[in-house]
């Protein structure tokens, strides 16, 4: 009797390309965020950088909509604009009402990260936090409201939301991770990684008002968290996974909250099970099957090799389950497209990680074994 052949893994179709650098009036597209609306529409957000690929300057938050599961995309829309200044770090959240929140930051075009970290930018021109919403599936957006005084403490310098999607917990609370920097000690630079710190924004009234949840801030230089994403685990805990720029093992750190993000059970600790460069990464909790997913580059010293990894124990251990290709790759986000399909939106290119933002449809069976 001939040996039985191993089962063939479902194939993945070629990616679609919602954003390509140098097109549609923008020199560069960066910082992707992805959500599936209550109606099943996919919304792909990113920063549309008008004049260059720099992290400051004239930047809009743009989006494209897909009503066919990410196979094709509609026209580019501007979701948030700050005129000739910056609107960035999109953190969309789909609510149980169908409303879509868009939490983001704004600053003056000339307010570079270096100037902000050195304390050379006024509060008015520095990083401020705004929220707006859509009630028509992402077609139009409300005027934005400034919530900075609710979620940013005096003295904090740099400030960023996620980047990537935020979440609404089963009980209704909205959780949007963030990061900030503390003012430096005398004689030290505000740009030192030891001043990177973490927090989250919470809302118990579907985005009408906001307050700060956990704070993870120290200056020992061992773990100092940066860009962070969150997922609600099946047991109700909130899992946070963060970029770590400091000297602990590996370049990721993670933590859990037992009270919906108000506090952390333990401070962020190293997550050396995720081999990755210093870079943003994205997380998503799938339900049915219950598996926690992480997406990010899989080389420790370069932004390349976009890989999805899975955890069956709430983020304690991880294994690779899908590799996109061997190309340069950087920031990403994940969303459930339908019962059979995961969506992965990520930065990539042939000769650099920021040439285009692509969307991949991945069979769920590829992620669960």
N, C-alpha and C positions, 0 to 999 in steps of 0.2 A: 504494500500500500504506500503510495507516494506521501512524503511529508506534507503536512498542512502549511500553507503559506501564511505568514503573519498578516493580520488585518492591515489594510491600506488606510493610512490617515487621510481624512478628507482634504482635498486640495483647496487652496485659497486663491481667489481671483486676483488679477493684477490690481494695484491700488488706483483709486481715482485721485485727482490732483485739484483740490479746491483753491489752493493759493500757490502762485509761482512768483518769485522775486522779479521785480522790474516790470510787472504788468498791472493794469487796472489803476494806474496813478500812484503806485507805491513802489519805492525802491526795494523794500524788504518786507517780508511777513514773518513775524516771530510770535512765540508764546501762545501755543494753541490751547483751546479749552473746548470740550465737547459735552453736549447733553442731548438726550432724547426727550422730547416733550410728551405731554399726556396724550396728544393726538398721534404720536409716532413719528413726528418730524425730527430729523437730526439737525441740530444747530452747531455749526463749526465756527468758533470765534478765534480771533487772534489779534495781535497788534499790527496795524498797517502803518509802517514807518515811511513817511513821505519822502524824505531827502536822503536817507542813508540807512545802514543797518545798526546804527548806534542805539544804545538803550535810552537815550534822551533826544529831544528835538520835537518836531511836530509829529505826533503819533495819534492815530485814531484807533478805537476798537471797532473792528469790522467783523462781519459774519456772512456766511452763506448757509442756505437752507437746502435740505434734501428731503424729498418726499418718497424716495424709492430706496431707502436703506443705504444711502451713501454711494450709489452707483453713479448718479449725476447730481449736479449742484446748480442752484439757481443763481441769479445775479448777485454781485457783491452789494452789501448794504452797510451803512455806517450805523452802528448801534450806539456808540458814545463818542462825542467829539468835544474837545476842549479848545476849539478854535485853532489858533496857530501854536498852541501848547500841547501838552501831553495828557492823554487818557490811556491807561494801560492796565496790565495785570488783570485780565477779565476772569471773574469767578462767578459763572452762572449757576443758579440753583433752580431746579424745577420743583414747584410746590404741589401739595396735594390738591389744591384748588385749580391747578392748571396754569396759574400765573408763573412767569419766569422772572426771577430776580437777577440783576446783573450788578454785583458788587465789584468795585474797581478803585484804582487810585488815579489822582490827577496831580500835576505839578507844572511849574513853568518849564518852557522848552529848554532853557539854558541851565536848568537845575540838574547837573550831572550827579551821578552817585558819589563821585569823589568830592565835589563841593558840599554835598549834603553831609557826608561823613565827617568832613572837616569843620562843620558848623558854620559854613559861609553862605547859607541860604536861609532866608527868613521863613517863618512859619507859613506865611501867606503863599510863598512861592514853592515851598517844599512839598513833601508827599502828604496829600490829604485823601480822605476816604469818602467815596460817593456810592449811592445805590439808586437804581432805577428799575423799572419793570415793564414787562410786555404781557398784555392780556389777549393777544391775537396770534399766538404761536410764533413770535419773533419777527413779525412783519413790521411792527412799529413799536416805539419805546417811549415811555413817559419822560418828562423832565427829570433830571437827576437831583437828588437831595444830598447835601453834605452832612455826613454823620461822624466827621472827624472827632468832635468833642466827646462823643460817646465811646469811641474805641481806640483813641490814641492818647497816651499819657504825655504830659508836658515833659520836655527834655528828650524824648525819643527822637532820633534823627532819621535814619532810613526807615521805610515802612513799605511792606508789600503784602498783597493778598495772594494766597496760594502760590503759584498760578495753577490753573486747572479748575474743575468744577467743585462747588461746595455741595453740601448734602442737607436734606431734611430728615431728621430722625423719625422713627415710628411714632413717637409721642407728639410730634409736631415742631420740635425745636429745630431752628436752622443753625448749622455749624459751618463757618468759613474759616479755615486756618489762615494764619498770617505770620509775618516775621518782622522784626524791628531791630534796631541797634540802640544800645545804651550810650549815653555820653561818656567819653573816655576819661580815664584818670589823668590828672595833670602830668604833662610831659610825655604822654603816649598818643598814638595816632588813632583817630576814630575809625580808620579803615582796618584796624587789626581784627582778625577773625574772632578773637575772644569776646568782642562786644556784640556779636550776632546773638539774637535771642528769639524765642518763639512765643506765640500766643494764639488765641482763636477768638473770633467774633461770634457772638450768640444772639439770637432773636427768638423770643417766645410768642411773638405776635405776627409771624409771617412777614417779617421785614419792616414793620412799621417803626419799631424802636430796636436799639442794639445795645449790647454791653460786652465787656471783656470776660472771657472765660479764663482758662488756665494761663499762667505765666511761667515760662521756663527760661530763666535768665540767670547767668552766672558769668564770671570773668576768669575762670580757672584755665580756659584754653583747651580743655579736654573734649567736651562736646559743646558746641555752640551752634544751635540749629538754624537753618536757613529756610528755603522754600519747602512748604509742607502741604500734604494732602491728607484727607480723612476718609474713613469708611465705617459704616455701622456694621458690626459683626452680628451673626445670628443670635448670640446670647445677650445682645443689647449694649455691649461695650462699644466704645468708639476707639478705633485704631488710628493712630497718627504716624505717618512715615515722612521723614524729613531728610533733605540734603544736609550734610555735615561737612563743614570746611575745616575742621580742626584736627587734632592729632590722635583721636581715638582710633581703634582698629576699623579699617574700611572707611567708606565715604557716605554711609547712611546711618541714621539713628531712628529709633521708633519708641512709641509709648502707647499706653492704654488709659482710657478714662472710664470710670464706673458711674459717673454722674453727668453724662451727656456733654462733656467738654468743660465743665466748670473747674475741675481739678484733674490732675494726673495721678494715677495710682502710684507711679514712681516717675522720677524725672526721665527725660529721654536718655536711652542707653544705646551703645553701639549695636548696629545690625550688620555684622560682618558676613552674614549669609547671603547678602546681595552684593555681588561684585559689580562695581559701577564706578565711573569717574565722578568727580565733583560736578553734579548736574542735577537739575530737577528730575523727579520721577513721579509717576502717577499710580494711584491705587483705586480699586473698585471691588466691592463685595458682590459677587454673584449669588443669586438665590435660585435654588432648583436647577442645577446642583449648587450646593453651598461651598464656594471656594473663593478665597481672597486672592486678588490678582495685583501684580505690580508690573509696570512697564517702564523701561529705561534702557540706556546703552549698557552693554554687558562687558566692556573692557574697563579695567581699573584706571587706566592712564590716558584714555582718549574717548571722545564722544563719537562712538560708532557702535555697530552691531545691536540695533534695536531688538530687544528681547522681552517677551512676556514671561513672568515667573508666577508660580502658584503656591499658595499655602493652604493647608488643611487644618492648621492648628492656630489660627488667629494671628499669624505673622511671626510665630516663633521660628519656623524653618521654611525654606523655600526651595523650589526646583524649577528649572527652565521647562517651559511647555511650548513655546513658539518663538522662532527667530525670523524676523522680517527678511533680512538679507545681511550682507557684510559691509554695507555702505556706511559712510558717516551718518550720524543721527544724534539728536539732542533731546529737546523737550517733547512731552507727549501728554495725551489724555485718553481716557477709556470711557466707553458707555455701552450699555446693553442695547443692541439694535432690536432684536426680537428673541423669541424663545431659543432659537438655534444659532444666533449670530452675535458676536462681540464686535464692537467698532473700536479701532485704534487710530487716532489722529496724531501724527508726529512729524517733527522736522527732519529733513533728510536732504541728500543731494549726491551727485556723482563725485564731486571734488571738494565738497564742503557740506557741513550739516545744515546750512541755512538757505539752500537754493530753492526749496519748495516745502510745502506742508502737504502731506499725503494722507489719504484715508484708506484703511484696510478693513475688509470684512473677514473675520476669522471664525470658523465654525467652533461652537462651544465645545464640541467633542474633542477638538484639538487641545483644549485647555484642561480637561479633566482626566485624560487617560482612559 
